[in-house]
Amino acid sequence: MRVGLIAADPGHPVLAATAELLAREHEVQYFDPGAGLVPGPPVDVCLLKTHTPQAFALARELESRGVPVVNSAAATELCQDRMRMAELARAAGLPFADTCTVGALGQLVDPVYPFVVKSRHSRRHDLVARVDGAARLRELAARWPGEAVVTQPFLDGTGWDQKLWVVDGQVFAARRRSELAPTDGGTGHAGEWEPPADRAALALRVGEVFGLDVYGVDLLDGPAEPVIVDVNAFPGIRGRAGAPEALAALALRVAADGGR
């Protein structure tokens, strides 16, 4: 099998470990999304890790040539738009946080504090912040002028983010001290956590709705049920034993099935 990887950082721990496993019996080819499609033998499957316009264009070019891409360019790009993500999730009956688009922060009228503001378009080093009052709102508006944002209610919960990662139906999980929780000396490192069956099932349902095979789901405890606050296509899944093996097996399965 020939396996392609669209990745800006081939040394990413999970990708590097996956590539090492695959390379024992198969050919692995990295695609630099900034260099365009490199001529050569066609690959049998491609993993899309990088989420840039150039990476999406490269993934679509491969798809047009009949190469199955995991996750598809369309499914991955949808998850970069937090408003579209929320609309799809709510339409499917998923318990997604109430999400509103407000344009730029300076256009926000009569906000209810505290709330969470996020860049509408998910990307590295984007805006994700808790806003407790008018002074904080003015500060963020000055730092992020013109940034398209969405808002979500702030959920007190337990102060811990529940991180669930899914690879081809296999669920990995951890709990991490929320970056938006009040500072109390708690650690921000991920800790081992076994999700209850209902939360694992919820994570699997997300994949069905969004058409994803590799993805992450961020949950918080709501007043009556867990609340989804974000969905990430092909996240890092760092430090989760078995994740590289699951990714390698997924790539080979999709290649053998021809993307079906």
MIMIPA-306101 format. One record per residue (C-alpha): x negated, y negated, z negated; residue number from 1. Coordinates in steps of 0.02 Angstrom, whole numbers, m for minus. Each point is the difference from the previous one (the first is absolute). Layout:
! MIMIPA-306101
{pt {X; Y; Z}; NUM}
...
! end
This chain:
! MIMIPA-306101
{pt {0; 0; 0}; 1}
{pt {m52; m181; 28}; 2}
{pt {55; m118; m138}; 3}
{pt {m8; m189; 17}; 4}
{pt {m9; m122; m144}; 5}
{pt {48; m184; 24}; 6}
{pt {m94; m78; m143}; 7}
{pt {m95; m160; m33}; 8}
{pt {m98; 86; m139}; 9}
{pt {m51; 179; 42}; 10}
{pt {m82; 9; m171}; 11}
{pt {165; m15; m93}; 12}
{pt {m8; 141; m129}; 13}
{pt {157; 92; 52}; 14}
{pt {m31; m18; 186}; 15}
{pt {m182; 51; m16}; 16}
{pt {46; 154; m101}; 17}
{pt {138; 44; 125}; 18}
{pt {m118; m21; 147}; 19}
{pt {m130; 110; m84}; 20}
{pt {128; 139; m23}; 21}
{pt {60; m12; 180}; 22}
{pt {m175; m10; 74}; 23}
{pt {m42; 173; m65}; 24}
{pt {102; 77; 142}; 25}
{pt {67; m144; 104}; 26}
{pt {m57; m156; 90}; 27}
{pt {30; m166; m89}; 28}
{pt {m4; m166; 92}; 29}
{pt {11; m172; m80}; 30}
{pt {87; m139; 95}; 31}
{pt {m52; m177; m42}; 32}
{pt {161; m101; 18}; 33}
{pt {m99; m153; 53}; 34}
{pt {m87; 89; 143}; 35}
{pt {152; 63; 96}; 36}
{pt {24; 176; 64}; 37}
{pt {m165; 88; 35}; 38}
{pt {3; 109; 157}; 39}
{pt {m29; 183; m31}; 40}
{pt {91; 165; m29}; 41}
{pt {175; m28; m69}; 42}
{pt {27; 40; m183}; 43}
{pt {137; 119; m57}; 44}
{pt {58; m110; m145}; 45}
{pt {m48; m166; m76}; 46}
{pt {13; m66; m178}; 47}
{pt {42; m186; m11}; 48}
{pt {m80; m73; m156}; 49}
{pt {m30; m181; 51}; 50}
{pt {149; m119; 8}; 51}
{pt {m56; m141; 115}; 52}
{pt {76; m58; 165}; 53}
{pt {m149; 75; 91}; 54}
{pt {25; 167; m89}; 55}
{pt {185; 1; 45}; 56}
{pt {m41; m36; 182}; 57}
{pt {m126; 141; 2}; 58}
{pt {124; 120; m82}; 59}
{pt {134; m44; 127}; 60}
{pt {m122; 28; 143}; 61}
{pt {m38; 174; m68}; 62}
{pt {185; 36; m23}; 63}
{pt {33; m52; 180}; 64}
{pt {m127; 133; 51}; 65}
{pt {95; 132; m97}; 66}
{pt {m111; 3; m155}; 67}
{pt {99; 20; m163}; 68}
{pt {m50; m136; m124}; 69}
{pt {22; 18; m189}; 70}
{pt {87; m108; m53}; 71}
{pt {75; m65; 161}; 72}
{pt {m39; m179; 48}; 73}
{pt {184; m48; m14}; 74}
{pt {23; 75; m174}; 75}
{pt {m162; m75; m62}; 76}
{pt {37; m173; 68}; 77}
{pt {174; m1; m78}; 78}
{pt {m80; 25; m171}; 79}
{pt {m104; m157; 26}; 80}
{pt {158; m107; m3}; 81}
{pt {68; 2; m177}; 82}
{pt {169; m71; 50}; 83}
{pt {31; 130; 134}; 84}
{pt {m59; 132; m122}; 85}
{pt {124; m55; m132}; 86}
{pt {143; m10; 124}; 87}
{pt {m31; 176; 65}; 88}
{pt {m17; 72; m175}; 89}
{pt {159; m82; m66}; 90}
{pt {99; 52; 156}; 91}
{pt {m54; 180; m34}; 92}
{pt {57; m9; m182}; 93}
{pt {m173; m3; m76}; 94}
{pt {m17; m95; m165}; 95}
{pt {m111; m137; 72}; 96}
{pt {m29; m162; m95}; 97}
{pt {111; m145; 53}; 98}
{pt {m109; m89; 127}; 99}
{pt {32; m172; 73}; 100}
{pt {m95; m94; 134}; 101}
{pt {m21; m186; m35}; 102}
{pt {m124; m60; 132}; 103}
{pt {m140; m93; m88}; 104}
{pt {m12; m18; m189}; 105}
{pt {30; m187; 14}; 106}
{pt {173; 38; 70}; 107}
{pt {58; 99; m152}; 108}
{pt {151; m82; m81}; 109}
{pt {62; 28; m179}; 110}
{pt {m102; 158; m36}; 111}
{pt {42; 111; m147}; 112}
{pt {m157; 28; m104}; 113}
{pt {m92; 113; m17}; 114}
{pt {m8; 73; 174}; 115}
{pt {m127; 84; 113}; 116}
{pt {m58; m79; 163}; 117}
{pt {m86; 99; 138}; 118}
{pt {m62; m38; 174}; 119}
{pt {135; 55; 120}; 120}
{pt {m131; 85; 109}; 121}
{pt {m101; 126; m99}; 122}
{pt {m188; m3; 29}; 123}
{pt {m163; 5; m98}; 124}
{pt {m17; m140; m128}; 125}
{pt {178; m59; 27}; 126}
{pt {103; m96; m128}; 127}
{pt {77; 101; m142}; 128}
{pt {33; m101; m157}; 129}
{pt {116; m23; m147}; 130}
{pt {76; m173; m14}; 131}
{pt {52; m50; m177}; 132}
{pt {39; m183; 26}; 133}
{pt {m4; m155; 109}; 134}
{pt {m184; m36; m33}; 135}
{pt {m51; 172; 61}; 136}
{pt {113; m18; 152}; 137}
{pt {m81; m167; 47}; 138}
{pt {m174; 76; m21}; 139}
{pt {39; 146; 115}; 140}
{pt {86; m112; 128}; 141}
{pt {m157; m108; 8}; 142}
{pt {m115; 152; 18}; 143}
{pt {109; 86; 131}; 144}
{pt {73; m140; 107}; 145}
{pt {106; 65; 142}; 146}
{pt {m12; 182; m55}; 147}
{pt {160; 96; 41}; 148}
{pt {55; 83; m162}; 149}
{pt {133; 109; m77}; 150}
{pt {57; m1; m181}; 151}
{pt {55; 140; m115}; 152}
{pt {66; m6; m179}; 153}
{pt {m132; 34; m131}; 154}
{pt {34; 164; m90}; 155}
{pt {m70; 15; m176}; 156}
{pt {0; 190; 6}; 157}
{pt {m140; 77; m103}; 158}
{pt {m141; m103; 74}; 159}
{pt {m61; 149; 101}; 160}
{pt {11; 23; 187}; 161}
{pt {48; 175; 54}; 162}
{pt {m99; 44; 156}; 163}
{pt {57; 146; 105}; 164}
{pt {m94; 52; 156}; 165}
{pt {68; 127; 123}; 166}
{pt {m99; 99; 129}; 167}
{pt {108; 112; 110}; 168}
{pt {123; 33; m142}; 169}
{pt {m132; 23; m135}; 170}
{pt {20; m127; m141}; 171}
{pt {m147; m75; m95}; 172}
{pt {29; m123; m141}; 173}
{pt {m79; m114; m129}; 174}
{pt {49; m140; m117}; 175}
{pt {m92; m165; 2}; 176}
{pt {13; m152; m112}; 177}
{pt {97; m128; 101}; 178}
{pt {m98; m151; 61}; 179}
{pt {158; m102; m32}; 180}
{pt {23; 55; m180}; 181}
{pt {m49; m119; m141}; 182}
{pt {m184; 17; m48}; 183}
{pt {m12; 105; m156}; 184}
{pt {m165; 89; 19}; 185}
{pt {74; 148; 94}; 186}
{pt {m103; 84; 132}; 187}
{pt {35; m23; 184}; 188}
{pt {m72; 169; 48}; 189}
{pt {110; 138; 68}; 190}
{pt {41; 135; m125}; 191}
{pt {62; 177; 24}; 192}
{pt {189; 12; 7}; 193}
{pt {119; 139; 49}; 194}
{pt {154; m81; 77}; 195}
{pt {172; 68; m50}; 196}
{pt {83; 104; 135}; 197}
{pt {124; m138; 43}; 198}
{pt {m139; m125; 35}; 199}
{pt {m97; 122; 106}; 200}
{pt {161; 34; 97}; 201}
{pt {25; m188; 22}; 202}
{pt {m175; m16; 71}; 203}
{pt {35; 139; 125}; 204}
{pt {162; m84; 52}; 205}
{pt {m98; m159; 40}; 206}
{pt {m102; 96; 127}; 207}
{pt {158; 63; 85}; 208}
{pt {75; m175; 10}; 209}
{pt {m159; m86; 61}; 210}
{pt {m64; 139; 114}; 211}
{pt {m165; 14; m95}; 212}
{pt {m112; 150; m33}; 213}
{pt {m134; m90; m103}; 214}
{pt {60; m139; m113}; 215}
{pt {9; m75; m173}; 216}
{pt {151; m51; m104}; 217}
{pt {m13; m124; m143}; 218}
{pt {132; 22; m135}; 219}
{pt {48; m98; m154}; 220}
{pt {125; 43; m135}; 221}
{pt {162; m94; 30}; 222}
{pt {143; m22; m125}; 223}
{pt {90; 156; 62}; 224}
{pt {m113; 86; 127}; 225}
{pt {m174; m9; 75}; 226}
{pt {m20; m144; 122}; 227}
{pt {m109; 6; 156}; 228}
{pt {m101; m160; 17}; 229}
{pt {m113; 47; 147}; 230}
{pt {m34; 132; 131}; 231}
{pt {m174; 16; 76}; 232}
{pt {m41; 95; 158}; 233}
{pt {m162; 101; m18}; 234}
{pt {m65; m72; m165}; 235}
{pt {m170; 40; m74}; 236}
{pt {53; 144; m115}; 237}
{pt {m166; m18; m91}; 238}
{pt {m47; 123; m135}; 239}
{pt {141; 123; 32}; 240}
{pt {m66; 178; 5}; 241}
{pt {65; 93; 152}; 242}
{pt {43; m154; 103}; 243}
{pt {m139; 24; 131}; 244}
{pt {48; 183; 20}; 245}
{pt {183; m49; 23}; 246}
{pt {m47; m132; 130}; 247}
{pt {m110; 121; 97}; 248}
{pt {138; 132; 0}; 249}
{pt {127; m130; 58}; 250}
{pt {m109; m55; 145}; 251}
{pt {m23; 179; 59}; 252}
{pt {185; 41; m19}; 253}
{pt {54; m151; 101}; 254}
{pt {m129; 37; 134}; 255}
{pt {58; 181; 12}; 256}
{pt {183; m54; 8}; 257}
{pt {m36; m132; 132}; 258}
{pt {77; m135; m110}; 259}
{pt {167; 88; m24}; 260}
! end
